């Protein structure tokens, strides 16, 4: 399974609680923080919900 690198590029301030909780579930707590996850369907769904706050890169 491939991996994805997720970086938070926009703040969670003034965002709905669900989006804040999704960022936290992904392991993102600060601006410009990067985490790596397996590209499962659950992770892809969470990325879709906060796509306007993060950037995503495929990792080889």
N, CA, C and O atoms as a Maestro MAE file, in Angstrom:
{
 s_m_m2io_version
 :::
 2.0.0
}

f_m_ct {
 s_m_title
 :::
 protein
 m_atom[240] {
  # First column is atom index #
  i_m_mmod_type
  r_m_x_coord
  r_m_y_coord
  r_m_z_coord
  i_m_residue_number
  s_m_chain_name
  s_m_pdb_residue_name
  s_m_pdb_atom_name
  i_m_atomic_number
  :::
  1 25 0.852 -1.179 0.000 1 A "UNK " " N  " 7
  2 3 0.000 0.000 0.000 1 A "UNK " " CA " 6
  3 2 0.892 1.234 0.000 1 A "UNK " " C  " 6
  4 15 1.945 1.249 0.637 1 A "UNK " " O  " 8
  5 25 0.470 2.255 -0.709 2 A "UNK " " N  " 7
  6 3 1.267 3.479 -0.805 2 A "UNK " " CA " 6
  7 2 1.074 4.329 0.453 2 A "UNK " " C  " 6
  8 15 0.132 4.138 1.223 2 A "UNK " " O  " 8
  9 25 1.987 5.261 0.628 3 A "UNK " " N  " 7
  10 3 1.909 6.185 1.751 3 A "UNK " " CA " 6
  11 2 1.662 7.588 1.219 3 A "UNK " " C  " 6
  12 15 1.983 7.897 0.072 3 A "UNK " " O  " 8
  13 25 1.088 8.434 2.070 4 A "UNK " " N  " 7
  14 3 0.879 9.826 1.731 4 A "UNK " " CA " 6
  15 2 1.484 10.695 2.824 4 A "UNK " " C  " 6
  16 15 1.460 10.350 4.005 4 A "UNK " " O  " 8
  17 25 2.028 11.834 2.399 5 A "UNK " " N  " 7
  18 3 2.580 12.816 3.319 5 A "UNK " " CA " 6
  19 2 1.596 13.976 3.351 5 A "UNK " " C  " 6
  20 15 1.302 14.580 2.319 5 A "UNK " " O  " 8
  21 25 1.086 14.287 4.551 6 A "UNK " " N  " 7
  22 3 0.066 15.316 4.718 6 A "UNK " " CA " 6
  23 2 0.667 16.464 5.517 6 A "UNK " " C  " 6
  24 15 1.227 16.252 6.592 6 A "UNK " " O  " 8
  25 25 0.551 17.685 4.990 7 A "UNK " " N  " 7
  26 3 1.085 18.874 5.655 7 A "UNK " " CA " 6
  27 2 -0.038 19.880 5.851 7 A "UNK " " C  " 6
  28 15 -0.771 20.192 4.912 7 A "UNK " " O  " 8
  29 25 -0.172 20.386 7.072 8 A "UNK " " N  " 7
  30 3 -1.179 21.410 7.345 8 A "UNK " " CA " 6
  31 2 -0.642 22.758 6.886 8 A "UNK " " C  " 6
  32 15 0.413 23.196 7.345 8 A "UNK " " O  " 8
  33 25 -1.365 23.422 5.979 9 A "UNK " " N  " 7
  34 3 -0.903 24.699 5.428 9 A "UNK " " CA " 6
  35 2 -1.819 25.873 5.794 9 A "UNK " " C  " 6
  36 15 -1.457 27.029 5.576 9 A "UNK " " O  " 8
  37 25 -2.987 25.586 6.342 10 A "UNK " " N  " 7
  38 3 -3.891 26.654 6.775 10 A "UNK " " CA " 6
  39 2 -4.341 26.365 8.202 10 A "UNK " " C  " 6
  40 15 -4.372 25.215 8.638 10 A "UNK " " O  " 8
  41 25 -4.681 27.412 8.907 11 A "UNK " " N  " 7
  42 3 -5.035 27.312 10.311 11 A "UNK " " CA " 6
  43 2 -6.422 26.701 10.511 11 A "UNK " " C  " 6
  44 15 -7.293 26.794 9.646 11 A "UNK " " O  " 8
  45 25 -6.600 26.076 11.672 12 A "UNK " " N  " 7
  46 3 -7.901 25.505 12.034 12 A "UNK " " CA " 6
  47 2 -8.757 26.494 12.817 12 A "UNK " " C  " 6
  48 15 -9.876 26.169 13.214 12 A "UNK " " O  " 8
  49 25 -8.240 27.697 13.041 13 A "UNK " " N  " 7
  50 3 -9.003 28.725 13.753 13 A "UNK " " CA " 6
  51 2 -10.222 29.104 12.917 13 A "UNK " " C  " 6
  52 15 -10.130 29.243 11.697 13 A "UNK " " O  " 8
  53 25 -11.356 29.269 13.579 14 A "UNK " " N  " 7
  54 3 -12.640 29.618 12.949 14 A "UNK " " CA " 6
  55 2 -13.136 28.546 11.986 14 A "UNK " " C  " 6
  56 15 -13.872 28.859 11.050 14 A "UNK " " O  " 8
  57 25 -12.757 27.309 12.191 15 A "UNK " " N  " 7
  58 3 -13.266 26.188 11.395 15 A "UNK " " CA " 6
  59 2 -14.253 25.402 12.247 15 A "UNK " " C  " 6
  60 15 -14.175 25.447 13.475 15 A "UNK " " O  " 8
  61 25 -15.180 24.684 11.621 16 A "UNK " " N  " 7
  62 3 -16.125 23.858 12.388 16 A "UNK " " CA " 6
  63 2 -15.396 22.801 13.217 16 A "UNK " " C  " 6
  64 15 -14.301 22.363 12.864 16 A "UNK " " O  " 8
  65 25 -16.008 22.409 14.300 17 A "UNK " " N  " 7
  66 3 -15.411 21.434 15.210 17 A "UNK " " CA " 6
  67 2 -15.053 20.122 14.541 17 A "UNK " " C  " 6
  68 15 -14.049 19.501 14.890 17 A "UNK " " O  " 8
  69 25 -15.859 19.694 13.587 18 A "UNK " " N  " 7
  70 3 -15.574 18.428 12.900 18 A "UNK " " CA " 6
  71 2 -14.266 18.494 12.133 18 A "UNK " " C  " 6
  72 15 -13.513 17.521 12.096 18 A "UNK " " O  " 8
  73 25 -13.992 19.647 11.515 19 A "UNK " " N  " 7
  74 3 -12.741 19.790 10.775 19 A "UNK " " CA " 6
  75 2 -11.557 19.817 11.724 19 A "UNK " " C  " 6
  76 15 -10.512 19.244 11.417 19 A "UNK " " O  " 8
  77 25 -11.697 20.472 12.871 20 A "UNK " " N  " 7
  78 3 -10.628 20.496 13.868 20 A "UNK " " CA " 6
  79 2 -10.336 19.086 14.372 20 A "UNK " " C  " 6
  80 15 -9.176 18.702 14.519 20 A "UNK " " O  " 8
  81 25 -11.382 18.323 14.634 21 A "UNK " " N  " 7
  82 3 -11.212 16.955 15.128 21 A "UNK " " CA " 6
  83 2 -10.602 16.054 14.055 21 A "UNK " " C  " 6
  84 15 -9.831 15.147 14.370 21 A "UNK " " O  " 8
  85 25 -10.941 16.298 12.800 22 A "UNK " " N  " 7
  86 3 -10.359 15.514 11.710 22 A "UNK " " CA " 6
  87 2 -8.865 15.781 11.597 22 A "UNK " " C  " 6
  88 15 -8.082 14.849 11.417 22 A "UNK " " O  " 8
  89 25 -8.462 17.043 11.700 23 A "UNK " " N  " 7
  90 3 -7.031 17.370 11.677 23 A "UNK " " CA " 6
  91 2 -6.308 16.693 12.830 23 A "UNK " " C  " 6
  92 15 -5.215 16.154 12.655 23 A "UNK " " O  " 8
  93 25 -6.916 16.722 14.005 24 A "UNK " " N  " 7
  94 3 -6.301 16.101 15.173 24 A "UNK " " CA " 6
  95 2 -6.208 14.587 15.002 24 A "UNK " " C  " 6
  96 15 -5.222 13.975 15.411 24 A "UNK " " O  " 8
  97 25 -7.231 13.985 14.399 25 A "UNK " " N  " 7
  98 3 -7.218 12.541 14.158 25 A "UNK " " CA " 6
  99 2 -6.127 12.158 13.162 25 A "UNK " " C  " 6
  100 15 -5.578 11.058 13.229 25 A "UNK " " O  " 8
  101 25 -5.818 13.058 12.245 26 A "UNK " " N  " 7
  102 3 -4.726 12.818 11.306 26 A "UNK " " CA " 6
  103 2 -3.367 13.018 11.960 26 A "UNK " " C  " 6
  104 15 -2.345 12.631 11.393 26 A "UNK " " O  " 8
  105 25 -3.342 13.618 13.149 27 A "UNK " " N  " 7
  106 3 -2.089 13.852 13.854 27 A "UNK " " CA " 6
  107 2 -1.518 15.232 13.629 27 A "UNK " " C  " 6
  108 15 -0.353 15.481 13.940 27 A "UNK " " O  " 8
  109 25 -2.327 16.140 13.089 28 A "UNK " " N  " 7
  110 3 -1.867 17.499 12.796 28 A "UNK " " CA " 6
  111 2 -2.344 18.439 13.891 28 A "UNK " " C  " 6
  112 15 -3.543 18.555 14.144 28 A "UNK " " O  " 8
  113 25 -1.392 19.112 14.544 29 A "UNK " " N  " 7
  114 3 -1.740 20.014 15.623 29 A "UNK " " CA " 6
  115 2 -1.206 21.421 15.418 29 A "UNK " " C  " 6
  116 15 -1.679 22.353 16.067 29 A "UNK " " O  " 8
  117 25 -0.231 21.599 14.530 30 A "UNK " " N  " 7
  118 3 0.380 22.906 14.301 30 A "UNK " " CA " 6
  119 2 0.460 23.179 12.803 30 A "UNK " " C  " 6
  120 15 0.383 22.265 11.982 30 A "UNK " " O  " 8
  121 25 0.613 24.436 12.474 31 A "UNK " " N  " 7
  122 3 0.829 24.829 11.088 31 A "UNK " " CA " 6
  123 2 2.153 24.258 10.589 31 A "UNK " " C  " 6
  124 15 3.115 24.164 11.351 31 A "UNK " " O  " 8
  125 25 2.204 23.885 9.341 32 A "UNK " " N  " 7
  126 3 3.390 23.345 8.666 32 A "UNK " " CA " 6
  127 2 3.884 22.031 9.259 32 A "UNK " " C  " 6
  128 15 5.006 21.615 8.970 32 A "UNK " " O  " 8
  129 25 3.080 21.377 10.072 33 A "UNK " " N  " 7
  130 3 3.432 20.058 10.594 33 A "UNK " " CA " 6
  131 2 3.118 19.016 9.526 33 A "UNK " " C  " 6
  132 15 2.113 19.121 8.823 33 A "UNK " " O  " 8
  133 25 3.982 18.013 9.410 34 A "UNK " " N  " 7
  134 3 3.815 16.973 8.396 34 A "UNK " " CA " 6
  135 2 3.731 15.613 9.068 34 A "UNK " " C  " 6
  136 15 4.472 15.324 10.008 34 A "UNK " " O  " 8
  137 25 2.817 14.777 8.572 35 A "UNK " " N  " 7
  138 3 2.687 13.403 9.048 35 A "UNK " " CA " 6
  139 2 2.595 12.480 7.837 35 A "UNK " " C  " 6
  140 15 2.213 12.905 6.747 35 A "UNK " " O  " 8
  141 25 2.950 11.216 8.039 36 A "UNK " " N  " 7
  142 3 2.814 10.203 6.992 36 A "UNK " " CA " 6
  143 2 1.826 9.140 7.450 36 A "UNK " " C  " 6
  144 15 1.839 8.714 8.605 36 A "UNK " " O  " 8
  145 25 0.970 8.723 6.526 37 A "UNK " " N  " 7
  146 3 -0.017 7.684 6.795 37 A "UNK " " CA " 6
  147 2 -0.085 6.748 5.596 37 A "UNK " " C  " 6
  148 15 0.278 7.125 4.482 37 A "UNK " " O  " 8
  149 25 -0.551 5.529 5.831 38 A "UNK " " N  " 7
  150 3 -0.885 4.624 4.738 38 A "UNK " " CA " 6
  151 2 -2.103 5.205 4.018 38 A "UNK " " C  " 6
  152 15 -2.967 5.810 4.654 38 A "UNK " " O  " 8
  153 25 -2.176 5.029 2.730 39 A "UNK " " N  " 7
  154 3 -3.267 5.606 1.930 39 A "UNK " " CA " 6
  155 2 -4.483 4.680 1.934 39 A "UNK " " C  " 6
  156 15 -4.851 4.119 0.902 39 A "UNK " " O  " 8
  157 25 -5.103 4.526 3.113 40 A "UNK " " N  " 7
  158 3 -6.305 3.707 3.226 40 A "UNK " " CA " 6
  159 2 -7.530 4.535 2.852 40 A "UNK " " C  " 6
  160 15 -7.442 5.755 2.716 40 A "UNK " " O  " 8
  161 25 -8.651 3.882 2.689 41 A "UNK " " N  " 7
  162 3 -9.887 4.585 2.341 41 A "UNK " " CA " 6
  163 2 -10.293 5.554 3.450 41 A "UNK " " C  " 6
  164 15 -10.809 6.634 3.164 41 A "UNK " " O  " 8
  165 25 -10.064 5.181 4.719 42 A "UNK " " N  " 7
  166 3 -10.424 6.053 5.827 42 A "UNK " " CA " 6
  167 2 -9.588 7.329 5.817 42 A "UNK " " C  " 6
  168 15 -10.117 8.423 6.017 42 A "UNK " " O  " 8
  169 25 -8.305 7.192 5.589 43 A "UNK " " N  " 7
  170 3 -7.413 8.351 5.546 43 A "UNK " " CA " 6
  171 2 -7.760 9.243 4.360 43 A "UNK " " C  " 6
  172 15 -7.773 10.468 4.488 43 A "UNK " " O  " 8
  173 25 -8.040 8.640 3.209 44 A "UNK " " N  " 7
  174 3 -8.420 9.425 2.031 44 A "UNK " " CA " 6
  175 2 -9.695 10.219 2.284 44 A "UNK " " C  " 6
  176 15 -9.815 11.359 1.836 44 A "UNK " " O  " 8
  177 25 -10.646 9.627 2.998 45 A "UNK " " N  " 7
  178 3 -11.881 10.330 3.335 45 A "UNK " " CA " 6
  179 2 -11.634 11.512 4.255 45 A "UNK " " C  " 6
  180 15 -12.227 12.577 4.081 45 A "UNK " " O  " 8
  181 25 -10.750 11.322 5.243 46 A "UNK " " N  " 7
  182 3 -10.424 12.425 6.150 46 A "UNK " " CA " 6
  183 2 -9.713 13.548 5.398 46 A "UNK " " C  " 6
  184 15 -9.964 14.726 5.653 46 A "UNK " " O  " 8
  185 25 -8.828 13.183 4.474 47 A "UNK " " N  " 7
  186 3 -8.123 14.196 3.673 47 A "UNK " " CA " 6
  187 2 -9.118 14.998 2.845 47 A "UNK " " C  " 6
  188 15 -8.977 16.213 2.713 47 A "UNK " " O  " 8
  189 25 -10.117 14.331 2.289 48 A "UNK " " N  " 7
  190 3 -11.127 15.009 1.482 48 A "UNK " " CA " 6
  191 2 -11.879 16.056 2.304 48 A "UNK " " C  " 6
  192 15 -12.186 17.136 1.799 48 A "UNK " " O  " 8
  193 25 -12.174 15.743 3.563 49 A "UNK " " N  " 7
  194 3 -12.932 16.666 4.408 49 A "UNK " " CA " 6
  195 2 -12.149 17.919 4.770 49 A "UNK " " C  " 6
  196 15 -12.747 18.967 5.017 49 A "UNK " " O  " 8
  197 25 -10.818 17.832 4.806 50 A "UNK " " N  " 7
  198 3 -10.001 18.997 5.181 50 A "UNK " " CA " 6
  199 2 -9.029 19.374 4.064 50 A "UNK " " C  " 6
  200 15 -7.962 19.926 4.330 50 A "UNK " " O  " 8
  201 25 -9.392 19.081 2.826 51 A "UNK " " N  " 7
  202 3 -8.499 19.311 1.683 51 A "UNK " " CA " 6
  203 2 -8.108 20.776 1.537 51 A "UNK " " C  " 6
  204 15 -7.028 21.071 1.026 51 A "UNK " " O  " 8
  205 25 -8.955 21.693 1.972 52 A "UNK " " N  " 7
  206 3 -8.666 23.122 1.863 52 A "UNK " " CA " 6
  207 2 -7.679 23.600 2.932 52 A "UNK " " C  " 6
  208 15 -7.225 24.743 2.887 52 A "UNK " " O  " 8
  209 25 -7.344 22.730 3.894 53 A "UNK " " N  " 7
  210 3 -6.421 23.095 4.971 53 A "UNK " " CA " 6
  211 2 -5.071 22.398 4.858 53 A "UNK " " C  " 6
  212 15 -4.133 22.765 5.565 53 A "UNK " " O  " 8
  213 25 -4.952 21.399 3.982 54 A "UNK " " N  " 7
  214 3 -3.744 20.583 3.914 54 A "UNK " " CA " 6
  215 2 -3.264 20.449 2.476 54 A "UNK " " C  " 6
  216 15 -4.000 20.712 1.525 54 A "UNK " " O  " 8
  217 25 -1.986 20.023 2.345 55 A "UNK " " N  " 7
  218 3 -1.466 19.575 1.056 55 A "UNK " " CA " 6
  219 2 -1.080 18.117 1.212 55 A "UNK " " C  " 6
  220 15 -0.687 17.679 2.294 55 A "UNK " " O  " 8
  221 25 -1.195 17.364 0.120 56 A "UNK " " N  " 7
  222 3 -0.956 15.926 0.165 56 A "UNK " " CA " 6
  223 2 0.033 15.546 -0.927 56 A "UNK " " C  " 6
  224 15 -0.090 15.988 -2.070 56 A "UNK " " O  " 8
  225 25 1.021 14.718 -0.568 57 A "UNK " " N  " 7
  226 3 1.989 14.212 -1.529 57 A "UNK " " CA " 6
  227 2 2.076 12.700 -1.394 57 A "UNK " " C  " 6
  228 15 1.994 12.161 -0.290 57 A "UNK " " O  " 8
  229 25 2.243 12.025 -2.515 58 A "UNK " " N  " 7
  230 3 2.485 10.585 -2.497 58 A "UNK " " CA " 6
  231 2 3.937 10.342 -2.137 58 A "UNK " " C  " 6
  232 15 4.822 11.066 -2.595 58 A "UNK " " O  " 8
  233 25 4.192 9.323 -1.314 59 A "UNK " " N  " 7
  234 3 5.553 8.970 -0.933 59 A "UNK " " CA " 6
  235 2 5.902 7.655 -1.604 59 A "UNK " " C  " 6
  236 15 5.115 6.710 -1.572 59 A "UNK " " O  " 8
  237 25 7.062 7.591 -2.203 60 A "UNK " " N  " 7
  238 3 7.496 6.366 -2.890 60 A "UNK " " CA " 6
  239 2 8.020 5.352 -1.909 60 A "UNK " " C  " 6
  240 15 8.429 4.262 -2.307 60 A "UNK " " O  " 8
  :::
 }
 m_bond[239] {
  # First column is bond index #
  i_m_from
  i_m_to
  i_m_order
  :::
  1 1 2 1
  2 2 3 1
  3 3 4 2
  4 3 5 1
  5 5 6 1
  6 6 7 1
  7 7 8 2
  8 7 9 1
  9 9 10 1
  10 10 11 1
  11 11 12 2
  12 11 13 1
  13 13 14 1
  14 14 15 1
  15 15 16 2
  16 15 17 1
  17 17 18 1
  18 18 19 1
  19 19 20 2
  20 19 21 1
  21 21 22 1
  22 22 23 1
  23 23 24 2
  24 23 25 1
  25 25 26 1
  26 26 27 1
  27 27 28 2
  28 27 29 1
  29 29 30 1
  30 30 31 1
  31 31 32 2
  32 31 33 1
  33 33 34 1
  34 34 35 1
  35 35 36 2
  36 35 37 1
  37 37 38 1
  38 38 39 1
  39 39 40 2
  40 39 41 1
  41 41 42 1
  42 42 43 1
  43 43 44 2
  44 43 45 1
  45 45 46 1
  46 46 47 1
  47 47 48 2
  48 47 49 1
  49 49 50 1
  50 50 51 1
  51 51 52 2
  52 51 53 1
  53 53 54 1
  54 54 55 1
  55 55 56 2
  56 55 57 1
  57 57 58 1
  58 58 59 1
  59 59 60 2
  60 59 61 1
  61 61 62 1
  62 62 63 1
  63 63 64 2
  64 63 65 1
  65 65 66 1
  66 66 67 1
  67 67 68 2
  68 67 69 1
  69 69 70 1
  70 70 71 1
  71 71 72 2
  72 71 73 1
  73 73 74 1
  74 74 75 1
  75 75 76 2
  76 75 77 1
  77 77 78 1
  78 78 79 1
  79 79 80 2
  80 79 81 1
  81 81 82 1
  82 82 83 1
  83 83 84 2
  84 83 85 1
  85 85 86 1
  86 86 87 1
  87 87 88 2
  88 87 89 1
  89 89 90 1
  90 90 91 1
  91 91 92 2
  92 91 93 1
  93 93 94 1
  94 94 95 1
  95 95 96 2
  96 95 97 1
  97 97 98 1
  98 98 99 1
  99 99 100 2
  100 99 101 1
  101 101 102 1
  102 102 103 1
  103 103 104 2
  104 103 105 1
  105 105 106 1
  106 106 107 1
  107 107 108 2
  108 107 109 1
  109 109 110 1
  110 110 111 1
  111 111 112 2
  112 111 113 1
  113 113 114 1
  114 114 115 1
  115 115 116 2
  116 115 117 1
  117 117 118 1
  118 118 119 1
  119 119 120 2
  120 119 121 1
  121 121 122 1
  122 122 123 1
  123 123 124 2
  124 123 125 1
  125 125 126 1
  126 126 127 1
  127 127 128 2
  128 127 129 1
  129 129 130 1
  130 130 131 1
  131 131 132 2
  132 131 133 1
  133 133 134 1
  134 134 135 1
  135 135 136 2
  136 135 137 1
  137 137 138 1
  138 138 139 1
  139 139 140 2
  140 139 141 1
  141 141 142 1
  142 142 143 1
  143 143 144 2
  144 143 145 1
  145 145 146 1
  146 146 147 1
  147 147 148 2
  148 147 149 1
  149 149 150 1
  150 150 151 1
  151 151 152 2
  152 151 153 1
  153 153 154 1
  154 154 155 1
  155 155 156 2
  156 155 157 1
  157 157 158 1
  158 158 159 1
  159 159 160 2
  160 159 161 1
  161 161 162 1
  162 162 163 1
  163 163 164 2
  164 163 165 1
  165 165 166 1
  166 166 167 1
  167 167 168 2
  168 167 169 1
  169 169 170 1
  170 170 171 1
  171 171 172 2
  172 171 173 1
  173 173 174 1
  174 174 175 1
  175 175 176 2
  176 175 177 1
  177 177 178 1
  178 178 179 1
  179 179 180 2
  180 179 181 1
  181 181 182 1
  182 182 183 1
  183 183 184 2
  184 183 185 1
  185 185 186 1
  186 186 187 1
  187 187 188 2
  188 187 189 1
  189 189 190 1
  190 190 191 1
  191 191 192 2
  192 191 193 1
  193 193 194 1
  194 194 195 1
  195 195 196 2
  196 195 197 1
  197 197 198 1
  198 198 199 1
  199 199 200 2
  200 199 201 1
  201 201 202 1
  202 202 203 1
  203 203 204 2
  204 203 205 1
  205 205 206 1
  206 206 207 1
  207 207 208 2
  208 207 209 1
  209 209 210 1
  210 210 211 1
  211 211 212 2
  212 211 213 1
  213 213 214 1
  214 214 215 1
  215 215 216 2
  216 215 217 1
  217 217 218 1
  218 218 219 1
  219 219 220 2
  220 219 221 1
  221 221 222 1
  222 222 223 1
  223 223 224 2
  224 223 225 1
  225 225 226 1
  226 226 227 1
  227 227 228 2
  228 227 229 1
  229 229 230 1
  230 230 231 1
  231 231 232 2
  232 231 233 1
  233 233 234 1
  234 234 235 1
  235 235 236 2
  236 235 237 1
  237 237 238 1
  238 238 239 1
  239 239 240 2
  :::
 }
}
